[in-house]
Amino acid sequence: MWLYSYSYAPREIPRFASVFSSVYIGGSRVVKLQGIETHQFDLVLSLFYPKDLLHQEPKSFNDWSDILHVAHTIDMYQIGALAISKINDLGSTVSPVDKIDLANKYGIKEWLEPSYMALVGRLDDLTLEEDKKIGRGAQLIHSCRDAVRGQLQMLIEENNVYLPAP
């Protein structure tokens, strides 16, 4: 994505100070933002320049995760904190797998334990897609689930308890 280099606050985006030794295209100084797509940066700009003050965009998990990506990529710490807060506000509509994925990408450690615990306690096994998204953590989840199931089986056998299959 090419970004025209005017009126962006250097205090909010410290990395821009070094990036702005940039290229001139058509008489304007522009910056190539590596790893950021135009629609992602548009979402960040919509925070500063909303189309409608009463019904602000963005709203979805995908929007806020794109904003988090941009914030992390170009060191927009306050915008990143806002995105994390808004994703938290979405509550249970965000899957534990998605939270683990974002936590691993962007260093959000406080999301890891509750998300892993939710997956360990979930009745359904991880799908192949979820396995790939979580990566190495998927083995941990499978091991924990096997251990929990083994302990439950022992408890059931010791107490002659019958639990119907889910």
Backbone as a chain_set.jsonl record, in Angstrom:
{"seq": "MWLYSYSYAPREIPRFASVFSSVYIGGSRVVKLQGIETHQFDLVLSLFYPKDLLHQEPKSFNDWSDILHVAHTIDMYQIGALAISKINDLGSTVSPVDKIDLANKYGIKEWLEPSYMALVGRLDDLTLEEDKKIGRGAQLIHSCRDAVRGQLQMLIEENNVYLPAP", "coords": {"N": [[0.841, -1.169, 0.0], [0.554, 2.216, -0.8], [1.257, 5.208, 0.854], [0.414, 8.516, 1.3], [2.43, 11.073, 2.628], [1.505, 13.037, 4.694], [0.48, 15.017, 7.459], [0.353, 13.03, 9.609], [0.574, 12.095, 12.915], [3.677, 12.112, 14.415], [4.18, 11.407, 17.079], [2.365, 9.432, 17.661], [2.991, 7.467, 15.838], [5.845, 6.323, 15.884], [7.615, 4.885, 14.223], [7.218, 5.926, 11.722], [8.797, 8.206, 11.458], [11.379, 7.41, 10.648], [10.686, 6.034, 8.384], [9.748, 7.905, 6.638], [11.758, 8.89, 5.015], [11.403, 8.843, 2.029], [9.82, 7.914, -1.111], [9.248, 9.729, -4.127], [6.354, 10.148, -5.972], [4.722, 11.172, -8.753], [5.175, 13.82, -7.982], [4.504, 13.861, -5.311], [5.356, 12.961, -1.993], [5.591, 9.66, -0.965], [4.987, 6.66, 0.949], [5.796, 3.275, 1.151], [3.99, 0.888, 2.722], [4.88, -1.973, 4.019], [3.375, -5.156, 4.142], [0.848, -4.318, 4.832], [-2.456, -3.982, 3.893], [-4.533, -2.002, 1.725], [-7.282, -1.802, 2.511], [-7.065, -2.451, 5.201], [-5.591, -0.319, 6.276], [-7.394, 1.692, 5.693], [-9.404, 1.082, 7.534], [-8.142, 1.807, 9.936], [-7.827, 4.551, 9.463], [-10.522, 5.217, 9.468], [-11.091, 5.351, 12.135], [-10.037, 7.774, 12.912], [-11.223, 9.51, 11.128], [-14.263, 9.231, 10.929], [-17.05, 8.155, 8.91], [-19.62, 8.467, 9.783], [-20.492, 9.893, 12.707], [-22.257, 8.972, 14.659], [-22.67, 6.275, 14.189], [-20.213, 4.539, 14.259], [-17.704, 2.945, 12.31], [-15.143, 0.608, 12.813], [-16.743, -2.631, 13.319], [-16.747, -5.434, 13.425], [-15.133, -8.595, 14.313], [-13.181, -9.28, 12.419], [-12.6, -6.748, 11.34], [-11.486, -5.435, 13.609], [-9.325, -7.117, 14.129], [-7.817, -6.673, 11.839], [-7.197, -3.972, 12.236], [-5.672, -4.24, 14.546], [-3.516, -5.616, 13.45], [-2.38, -3.648, 11.724], [-1.75, -1.697, 13.644], [0.136, -3.064, 15.191], [2.1, -3.552, 13.273], [3.071, -1.0, 12.555], [3.661, 0.2, 14.955], [1.577, 1.553, 16.469], [0.641, 2.143, 19.337], [-1.518, 2.975, 21.05], [-3.718, 2.628, 19.387], [-3.526, -0.091, 18.956], [-4.046, -0.989, 21.585], [-6.687, -0.129, 21.787], [-7.89, -1.751, 19.816], [-7.481, -4.302, 20.942], [-9.04, -4.025, 23.245], [-11.589, -3.671, 22.075], [-11.902, -6.121, 20.77], [-11.967, -7.77, 23.009], [-14.393, -6.824, 24.044], [-16.157, -7.987, 22.288], [-16.561, -10.46, 23.286], [-17.827, -13.739, 23.725], [-18.31, -14.155, 21.073], [-16.01, -14.249, 19.691], [-13.861, -16.755, 18.758], [-11.993, -19.079, 20.811], [-9.822, -20.113, 19.43], [-9.257, -18.166, 17.482], [-8.498, -16.104, 19.197], [-6.183, -17.206, 20.35], [-4.59, -17.384, 18.073], [-4.276, -14.616, 17.389], [-3.107, -13.762, 19.785], [-0.656, -15.102, 19.763], [0.496, -13.984, 17.452], [0.678, -11.256, 18.083], [1.554, -10.95, 20.672], [-0.213, -11.021, 22.933], [-0.486, -11.947, 25.821], [-2.329, -12.337, 27.919], [-4.585, -13.448, 26.803], [-4.04, -16.081, 26.262], [-4.092, -18.258, 28.29], [-6.927, -18.407, 29.21], [-8.092, -18.979, 26.729], [-6.858, -21.362, 25.845], [-7.74, -23.016, 27.94], [-10.496, -22.987, 27.498], [-10.612, -24.428, 25.12], [-9.571, -26.884, 25.908], [-11.58, -27.734, 27.606], [-13.709, -27.978, 25.891], [-16.2, -29.904, 24.251], [-16.134, -30.781, 21.568], [-13.683, -32.004, 19.274], [-10.635, -30.479, 18.053], [-10.71, -28.979, 14.853], [-9.112, -29.66, 11.662], [-8.404, -27.246, 10.483], [-8.413, -25.541, 12.716], [-6.371, -26.746, 14.179], [-4.17, -26.138, 12.506], [-4.19, -23.351, 12.67], [-3.625, -22.845, 15.357], [-1.213, -24.102, 15.676], [1.753, -25.209, 17.25], [0.591, -25.237, 19.772], [-1.65, -26.807, 19.572], [-0.999, -29.478, 20.005], [-0.525, -29.436, 22.743], [-3.105, -28.889, 23.666], [-4.451, -31.229, 22.826], [-3.066, -33.14, 24.383], [-3.681, -32.278, 26.998], [-6.466, -32.57, 26.964], [-6.671, -35.352, 26.63], [-5.525, -36.166, 29.053], [-7.351, -35.079, 30.903], [-9.669, -36.458, 30.165], [-8.832, -39.061, 30.763], [-8.55, -38.87, 33.568], [-11.205, -38.316, 34.252], [-12.397, -40.697, 33.418], [-11.225, -42.507, 35.22], [-12.308, -41.507, 37.618], [-15.005, -41.96, 37.164], [-15.066, -44.778, 36.996], [-14.132, -45.48, 39.575], [-16.167, -44.553, 41.213], [-18.405, -45.764, 40.285], [-20.002, -44.357, 38.456], [-22.156, -43.32, 35.9], [-21.879, -41.654, 32.924], [-23.7, -40.279, 30.366], [-23.046, -40.437, 26.84], [-22.001, -37.54, 24.993]], "CA": [[0.0, 0.0, 0.0], [1.282, 3.481, -0.821], [0.651, 6.158, 1.78], [0.912, 9.885, 1.169], [3.058, 11.353, 3.919], [1.198, 14.331, 5.295], [-0.356, 15.189, 8.655], [0.23, 11.922, 10.542], [1.268, 12.506, 14.138], [4.85, 11.282, 14.71], [4.156, 10.887, 18.45], [1.549, 8.214, 17.659], [3.579, 6.481, 14.947], [7.275, 6.619, 15.904], [8.335, 4.255, 13.118], [7.08, 6.744, 10.526], [9.872, 9.191, 11.363], [12.448, 6.846, 9.826], [10.116, 5.549, 7.127], [9.431, 9.019, 5.758], [12.764, 9.146, 3.988], [10.574, 8.036, 1.149], [9.858, 7.995, -2.566], [8.342, 10.71, -4.735], [5.582, 9.647, -7.112], [3.841, 12.231, -9.249], [5.412, 15.047, -7.239], [4.134, 13.707, -3.902], [6.173, 12.019, -1.227], [4.774, 8.525, -0.537], [5.665, 5.61, 1.701], [5.271, 1.925, 0.936], [3.81, 0.188, 3.991], [5.01, -3.406, 3.776], [2.549, -6.049, 4.948], [-0.437, -3.701, 5.175], [-3.314, -3.818, 2.725], [-5.243, -0.725, 1.7], [-8.51, -1.841, 3.315], [-6.679, -2.464, 6.609], [-5.246, 1.047, 6.663], [-8.653, 2.444, 5.654], [-10.081, 0.86, 8.814], [-7.473, 2.65, 10.934], [-8.203, 5.937, 9.175], [-11.925, 5.431, 9.839], [-11.126, 5.702, 13.557], [-9.727, 9.2, 12.997], [-12.125, 10.247, 10.249], [-15.438, 8.379, 10.695], [-18.043, 8.625, 7.947], [-20.814, 8.802, 10.556], [-20.086, 9.959, 14.109], [-23.192, 8.235, 15.509], [-22.561, 4.84, 13.918], [-18.832, 4.416, 13.807], [-17.085, 1.704, 11.901], [-15.429, -0.786, 12.483], [-17.544, -3.324, 14.316], [-16.586, -6.892, 13.443], [-13.864, -9.174, 14.75], [-12.214, -9.158, 11.321], [-12.177, -5.345, 11.285], [-10.599, -5.114, 14.734], [-8.062, -7.849, 13.994], [-7.05, -5.94, 10.823], [-6.676, -2.766, 12.898], [-4.597, -4.705, 15.425], [-2.377, -5.926, 12.579], [-1.757, -2.385, 11.32], [-1.185, -1.073, 14.843], [1.337, -3.807, 15.562], [3.09, -3.416, 12.21], [3.699, 0.332, 12.525], [3.843, 0.695, 16.326], [0.526, 2.462, 16.934], [0.347, 1.465, 20.594], [-2.861, 3.274, 21.546], [-4.671, 1.994, 18.472], [-3.46, -1.517, 19.284], [-4.767, -1.189, 22.85], [-8.107, 0.018, 21.469], [-8.316, -2.956, 19.09], [-7.538, -5.395, 21.924], [-10.217, -3.766, 24.076], [-12.801, -3.914, 21.283], [-12.006, -7.572, 20.572], [-12.452, -8.28, 24.301], [-15.81, -6.468, 24.161], [-16.95, -8.894, 21.454], [-16.848, -11.6, 24.156], [-17.828, -15.126, 23.265], [-18.447, -14.249, 19.615], [-14.663, -14.508, 19.176], [-13.491, -18.117, 19.141], [-10.711, -19.208, 21.504], [-8.78, -20.361, 18.423], [-8.888, -16.863, 16.922], [-7.763, -15.352, 20.221], [-4.838, -17.793, 20.45], [-3.879, -16.971, 16.862], [-3.88, -13.213, 17.551], [-2.201, -13.658, 20.938], [0.67, -15.54, 19.321], [1.022, -13.038, 16.461], [0.869, -9.89, 18.576], [2.05, -10.945, 22.044], [-1.272, -10.708, 23.896], [-0.355, -13.11, 26.701], [-3.497, -12.535, 28.785], [-5.607, -14.221, 26.095], [-3.636, -17.466, 26.026], [-4.586, -19.251, 29.251], [-8.368, -18.674, 29.119], [-8.442, -19.561, 25.428], [-6.457, -22.773, 25.882], [-8.63, -23.725, 28.871], [-11.789, -23.155, 26.825], [-10.489, -25.503, 24.133], [-9.384, -28.15, 26.632], [-12.877, -28.118, 28.154], [-14.716, -28.084, 24.835], [-16.54, -31.287, 23.909], [-15.716, -31.089, 20.196], [-12.252, -32.005, 18.983], [-10.182, -29.421, 17.157], [-10.742, -29.291, 13.427], [-7.8, -29.523, 11.022], [-8.158, -25.813, 10.304], [-8.054, -25.002, 14.033], [-5.031, -27.282, 14.461], [-3.187, -25.359, 11.748], [-4.186, -21.978, 13.166], [-3.002, -22.817, 16.681], [0.179, -24.531, 15.539], [2.3, -26.099, 18.281], [-0.314, -25.293, 20.916], [-2.671, -27.833, 19.363], [-0.546, -30.7, 20.683], [-0.765, -29.213, 24.17], [-4.544, -29.045, 23.886], [-4.774, -32.657, 22.707], [-2.503, -33.827, 25.554], [-4.478, -31.909, 28.174], [-7.791, -33.189, 26.838], [-6.505, -36.78, 26.91], [-5.292, -36.314, 30.491], [-8.622, -34.805, 31.585], [-10.564, -37.588, 29.887], [-8.339, -40.196, 31.545], [-8.906, -38.633, 34.972], [-12.657, -38.487, 34.358], [-12.686, -42.126, 33.302], [-10.868, -43.123, 36.507], [-13.293, -41.058, 38.6], [-16.252, -42.663, 36.858], [-14.906, -46.185, 37.361], [-14.002, -45.596, 41.031], [-17.426, -44.24, 41.889], [-19.494, -46.422, 39.564], [-20.858, -43.314, 37.907], [-22.367, -43.445, 34.471], [-22.14, -40.4, 32.223], [-24.109, -40.557, 28.988], [-22.213, -39.837, 25.79], [-22.555, -36.239, 24.56]], "C": [[0.889, 1.236, 0.0], [0.527, 4.478, 0.04], [1.254, 7.532, 1.538], [1.299, 10.387, 2.548], [2.756, 12.746, 4.456], [0.318, 14.143, 6.52], [-0.603, 13.934, 9.491], [1.114, 12.225, 11.735], [2.448, 11.592, 14.443], [4.834, 10.725, 16.131], [3.358, 9.586, 18.528], [2.219, 7.113, 16.849], [5.087, 6.724, 14.857], [8.045, 6.026, 14.728], [8.254, 5.097, 11.85], [8.218, 7.741, 10.368], [11.004, 8.673, 10.481], [11.937, 6.401, 8.458], [9.923, 6.696, 6.141], [10.605, 9.528, 4.939], [12.301, 8.295, 2.815], [10.78, 8.349, -0.322], [8.908, 9.105, -3.021], [7.676, 10.076, -5.95], [4.629, 10.762, -7.527], [3.98, 13.526, -8.467], [5.036, 14.987, -5.772], [5.035, 12.686, -3.231], [5.251, 10.92, -0.692], [5.646, 7.493, 0.162], [5.006, 4.287, 1.363], [5.201, 1.239, 2.292], [3.796, -1.309, 3.713], [4.074, -4.186, 4.704], [1.216, -5.469, 5.372], [-1.217, -3.501, 3.884], [-4.105, -2.518, 2.851], [-6.474, -0.745, 2.594], [-8.194, -1.86, 4.812], [-6.342, -1.051, 7.084], [-6.476, 1.947, 6.63], [-9.421, 2.286, 6.962], [-9.464, 1.713, 9.92], [-7.848, 4.111, 10.71], [-9.643, 6.226, 9.568], [-12.079, 5.725, 11.33], [-10.905, 7.203, 13.742], [-10.725, 10.057, 12.227], [-13.366, 9.403, 9.947], [-16.399, 9.014, 9.687], [-19.292, 9.118, 8.669], [-20.44, 8.76, 12.033], [-20.996, 9.146, 15.027], [-23.074, 6.727, 15.349], [-21.175, 4.554, 13.361], [-18.504, 3.006, 13.351], [-15.793, 1.637, 12.688], [-16.2, -1.47, 13.614], [-17.21, -4.799, 14.46], [-15.224, -7.322, 13.984], [-12.805, -9.007, 13.668], [-11.701, -7.729, 11.185], [-11.158, -5.041, 12.378], [-9.293, -5.897, 14.663], [-7.193, -7.222, 12.898], [-6.434, -4.672, 11.416], [-5.528, -3.139, 13.821], [-3.341, -5.015, 14.612], [-1.633, -4.646, 12.172], [-1.061, -1.742, 12.512], [0.115, -1.753, 15.257], [2.459, -3.585, 14.543], [3.808, -2.069, 12.254], [3.703, 1.009, 13.899], [2.845, 1.772, 16.742], [-0.035, 1.869, 18.23], [-1.063, 1.727, 21.113], [-3.936, 2.643, 20.67], [-4.685, 0.485, 18.713], [-4.216, -1.831, 20.562], [-6.273, -1.064, 22.636], [-8.631, -1.235, 20.775], [-8.438, -4.143, 20.039], [-8.776, -5.243, 22.795], [-11.511, -4.081, 23.328], [-12.989, -5.406, 20.996], [-12.475, -8.229, 21.867], [-13.938, -8.01, 24.467], [-16.707, -7.378, 23.329], [-17.269, -10.198, 22.184], [-16.792, -12.941, 23.469], [-18.062, -15.26, 21.759], [-17.094, -14.487, 18.947], [-14.233, -15.884, 19.67], [-12.165, -18.123, 19.892], [-9.553, -19.432, 20.528], [-8.312, -19.042, 17.809], [-8.102, -16.034, 17.928], [-6.34, -15.891, 20.389], [-3.995, -17.359, 19.255], [-3.384, -15.527, 16.993], [-2.89, -13.035, 18.695], [-0.785, -14.05, 20.551], [1.299, -14.556, 18.335], [1.456, -11.719, 17.096], [1.239, -9.809, 20.057], [1.022, -10.573, 23.093], [-1.387, -11.889, 24.858], [-1.605, -13.38, 27.532], [-4.627, -13.301, 28.1], [-5.282, -15.706, 26.045], [-4.274, -18.455, 26.995], [-6.094, -19.471, 29.156], [-8.78, -19.322, 27.798], [-8.061, -21.034, 25.359], [-7.391, -23.574, 26.788], [-10.002, -23.967, 28.236], [-11.734, -24.3, 25.82], [-10.281, -26.861, 24.792], [-10.732, -28.648, 27.141], [-13.975, -28.296, 27.126], [-14.965, -29.547, 24.493], [-16.038, -31.681, 22.524], [-14.2, -31.073, 20.078], [-11.913, -30.816, 18.089], [-10.315, -29.885, 15.711], [-9.323, -29.165, 12.873], [-7.426, -28.054, 10.842], [-7.735, -25.172, 11.63], [-6.663, -25.47, 14.444], [-3.95, -26.438, 13.782], [-3.06, -23.942, 12.298], [-3.444, -21.858, 14.495], [-1.536, -23.216, 16.601], [0.588, -25.481, 16.65], [1.378, -26.239, 19.488], [-1.377, -26.367, 20.79], [-2.276, -29.134, 20.044], [-0.773, -30.601, 22.181], [-2.239, -29.416, 24.498], [-4.937, -30.511, 23.827], [-4.268, -33.428, 23.925], [-3.321, -33.539, 26.802], [-5.852, -32.56, 28.131], [-7.719, -34.684, 27.135], [-6.318, -37.018, 28.4], [-6.584, -36.094, 31.272], [-9.584, -35.963, 31.377], [-10.148, -38.832, 30.671], [-8.706, -40.065, 33.013], [-10.408, -38.796, 35.184], [-13.04, -39.96, 34.306], [-12.37, -42.843, 34.608], [-11.886, -42.76, 37.574], [-14.611, -41.794, 38.407], [-16.17, -44.118, 37.307], [-14.832, -46.372, 38.873], [-15.336, -45.426, 41.733], [-18.639, -44.881, 41.228], [-20.518, -45.414, 39.037], [-20.976, -43.546, 36.409], [-22.658, -42.062, 33.904], [-22.539, -40.74, 30.798], [-23.185, -39.856, 28.004], [-22.84, -38.522, 25.345], [-23.301, -36.352, 23.257]], "O": [[1.877, 1.287, 0.732], [-0.698, 4.578, -0.039], [2.475, 7.69, 1.568], [0.584, 10.157, 3.523], [3.672, 13.546, 4.651], [-0.486, 13.214, 6.589], [-1.695, 13.789, 10.04], [2.283, 12.575, 11.572], [2.247, 10.407, 14.706], [5.418, 9.67, 16.374], [3.643, 8.733, 19.369], [2.031, 5.934, 17.148], [5.563, 7.271, 13.862], [9.032, 6.611, 14.283], [9.127, 4.997, 10.988], [8.571, 8.089, 9.241], [11.533, 9.416, 9.654], [12.69, 6.397, 7.484], [9.933, 6.475, 4.93], [10.459, 10.52, 4.225], [12.755, 7.165, 2.635], [11.772, 8.959, -0.72], [7.896, 9.378, -2.375], [8.343, 9.54, -6.836], [3.824, 11.232, -6.722], [3.003, 14.256, -8.303], [5.229, 15.965, -5.05], [5.422, 11.682, -3.829], [4.247, 11.212, -0.042], [6.864, 7.456, -0.008], [3.779, 4.2, 1.299], [6.226, 1.029, 2.94], [2.801, -1.844, 3.224], [3.996, -3.906, 5.9], [0.518, -6.067, 6.191], [-0.715, -2.932, 2.915], [-4.314, -2.007, 3.951], [-6.695, 0.194, 3.358], [-8.973, -1.34, 5.61], [-6.76, -0.638, 8.166], [-6.595, 2.863, 7.443], [-10.023, 3.244, 7.448], [-10.182, 2.276, 10.746], [-8.154, 4.829, 11.663], [-9.965, 7.349, 9.959], [-13.091, 6.29, 11.745], [-11.508, 7.825, 14.616], [-11.032, 11.181, 12.622], [-13.512, 8.908, 8.83], [-16.54, 10.235, 9.62], [-19.943, 10.064, 8.227], [-20.105, 7.697, 12.554], [-20.547, 8.676, 16.072], [-23.355, 5.982, 16.288], [-20.993, 4.354, 12.161], [-18.962, 2.018, 13.924], [-15.401, 2.677, 13.216], [-16.292, -0.945, 14.723], [-17.382, -5.356, 15.544], [-14.295, -6.52, 14.094], [-11.667, -8.638, 13.959], [-10.513, -7.513, 10.944], [-10.102, -4.464, 12.114], [-8.254, -5.395, 15.093], [-5.966, -7.233, 13.005], [-5.284, -4.342, 11.127], [-4.52, -2.434, 13.875], [-2.229, -4.709, 15.042], [-0.408, -4.576, 12.268], [0.081, -1.295, 12.405], [1.079, -1.087, 15.631], [3.625, -3.449, 14.914], [5.014, -2.0, 12.018], [3.743, 2.236, 13.995], [3.235, 2.793, 17.307], [-1.055, 1.181, 18.218], [-1.735, 0.802, 21.568], [-4.956, 2.175, 21.176], [-5.744, -0.141, 18.676], [-4.945, -2.82, 20.627], [-7.05, -1.809, 23.234], [-9.707, -1.726, 21.116], [-9.397, -4.909, 19.95], [-9.48, -6.218, 23.055], [-12.423, -4.689, 23.888], [-14.118, -5.896, 20.981], [-13.293, -9.148, 21.83], [-14.672, -8.86, 24.972], [-17.892, -7.524, 23.632], [-18.141, -10.954, 21.756], [-15.853, -13.25, 22.735], [-18.016, -16.369, 21.226], [-17.032, -14.879, 17.782], [-14.243, -16.144, 20.873], [-11.307, -17.275, 19.645], [-8.433, -18.988, 20.778], [-7.113, -18.825, 17.636], [-7.152, -15.341, 17.562], [-5.399, -15.115, 20.552], [-2.825, -17.009, 19.408], [-2.214, -15.245, 16.737], [-1.946, -12.253, 18.591], [0.177, -13.402, 20.963], [2.506, -14.321, 18.381], [2.467, -11.135, 16.706], [1.24, -8.722, 20.636], [1.349, -9.876, 24.053], [-2.278, -12.726, 24.721], [-1.911, -14.537, 27.821], [-5.546, -13.76, 28.778], [-6.176, -16.517, 25.807], [-4.934, -19.399, 26.561], [-6.523, -20.618, 29.032], [-9.714, -20.124, 27.761], [-8.836, -21.86, 24.876], [-7.789, -24.686, 26.441], [-10.596, -25.03, 28.419], [-12.696, -25.056, 25.683], [-10.763, -27.876, 24.289], [-11.0, -29.849, 27.112], [-15.075, -28.729, 27.472], [-14.026, -30.342, 24.452], [-15.567, -32.802, 22.333], [-13.521, -30.25, 20.692], [-12.788, -30.228, 17.454], [-10.059, -31.047, 15.395], [-8.438, -28.627, 13.538], [-6.271, -27.67, 11.027], [-6.811, -24.359, 11.664], [-5.873, -24.698, 14.987], [-2.949, -26.074, 14.399], [-1.96, -23.398, 12.382], [-2.722, -20.888, 14.727], [-0.711, -22.723, 17.371], [-0.125, -26.436, 16.962], [1.393, -27.274, 20.155], [-1.949, -26.794, 21.793], [-3.129, -29.823, 20.603], [-1.172, -31.577, 22.817], [-2.574, -30.047, 25.501], [-5.678, -30.989, 24.687], [-4.98, -34.287, 24.445], [-3.621, -34.448, 27.576], [-6.344, -33.048, 29.149], [-8.593, -35.228, 27.809], [-6.883, -37.96, 28.956], [-6.879, -36.843, 32.203], [-10.244, -36.399, 32.32], [-10.995, -39.566, 31.181], [-9.126, -41.038, 33.639], [-10.832, -39.357, 36.194], [-13.903, -40.414, 35.059], [-13.145, -43.687, 35.059], [-12.289, -43.618, 38.359], [-15.253, -42.2, 39.376], [-17.1, -44.632, 37.927], [-15.408, -47.322, 39.404], [-15.602, -46.086, 42.738], [-19.777, -44.569, 41.58], [-21.728, -45.603, 39.163], [-20.01, -43.92, 35.745], [-23.578, -41.381, 34.355], [-21.794, -41.42, 30.093], [-22.615, -38.808, 28.307], [-24.064, -38.393, 25.321], [-23.824, -35.356, 22.757]]}, "num_chains": 1, "name": "protein.A"}
